[in-house]
C-alpha cells in the first residue's frame, strides 16, 4: 500500500477545517445603534465595556421559574426550560432583529427539566431521574435512574471529550449519606451507557461547563454558614475528585464527624457565602474583549437575609481566581460608587428576582435568564455608533 504524501494530508485537513468553519453562520452586522433598539435596557446597570444590554423576552405572568436553564445552537436558536411545566422551549427571531424572542414548545412531559447543553445538532436535557436527548424533533431518554428524592434538583449537563457529564444534588442540606451518586458528577457515553462516577462531595452542583477542555462545576455552602466568608465555590473537576461535602467546609475545615478532610480538594475559586451560584458558562469570544477567557457565573442570591449577596452576574478568571461582579455594575464609579447591595435595593439590579443561568452563542452574545419571566442579552453595538 502506497503511503499518502504528507502535503496531501495537510491540504486535506485544512480543507476539512475550512469546510467545518463555513458551516457556522457568520455573525450578523447589527446596523441599529443600541439606544435606538426597542429592546435596549438601561437597567440592571452594566459597565461601559458591555456594548448593549437588551431584553429578549419579558412575561411576568409566567412566574418566577418561567425560564431557567439556557443553551443556544450555532444558528442562534435559544433554548430554555420551564421546569414545573415540564417544558423545553425554543425561542425564534420573530421580527428579523436577530434576537430570539418568540417561544415555542419543542419538548413536553419532562420531569423538572432544569439542565441544558447543545452539542453537535442535539439538545441534552436533565430533569429528575432522567437524561434526555432532543434531536431532529425526537425526544429520547438516555438515562432514567439518576439519584432522585434528594434535597436539590438534578443539576447541570455538559458534553465534552466524547462524554456527557451530569451533576446531581445532595440528599440534604447537611448530613452524612451513603448514596455515592448523590452530590456528585457522573459521566456517560454519548448513548447514555458506560456510566462512571467522576467526582463527589458536592452539595448543590447546579451547573457545569467546559472551558479549554477542562470541566468546571459550581457549588454552594449549606445553610447556617452565612457569617463564614467565601464558602460558595467554582470547582475544577478532575476524575476522582472529592470536594468535602458533607464532612468539610472551606479549605479542609471539619464540619461533621466521619470524613477525612485531608482528602478534600479546595475550590478553584471561592465565592461569597450565600451568593448561590446557579449557572456557569465560558466566554471564549473576542466580541466583548473584557470578558474573553473568563467564566460567567449567575449568582442566584441569598435567602431571608437583610444583607443581599449574589443577585448578580459575575466574571471569574479561572487562572487566578479574580472575581468581579459585572451586572449590576456601577457605570460611573468615579461619581457614585454604589455597592452591589445598594444597586439591587434601589432597583438598578436584578433584585428581587434571581438570575438563574447564563449562556454564550458562537458570536459572543450573552443570554441571562432571570426570575419573573425574563431573559436578557448582551449584544454588540452598531459599527460606528458611540
Secondary structure by P-SEA (a helix, b strand, c coil): cccccaaaaaaaaaaaaaaaaaaccccccccccccccccccccccccccccbbbbcccccccccccccbbbbccccbbbbbbccccbbbbbccccccccccbbbbcccccccccbbbbcccbbbbbcccbbbbbcccbbbbccccccccccccbbbbbbcccbbbbbbbccccccccccccccccccccccccccccccccccccccccccccbbbbbbbbcccccccccccccccccccccccccccccccccccccccccccccccccccccccccbbbbbccccccccccbbbbbcccccccccccccbbbbbcccccccccccccccccccccccaaaaaaaccccccbbbcccccccccbbbbbbccbbbbbccccccccc
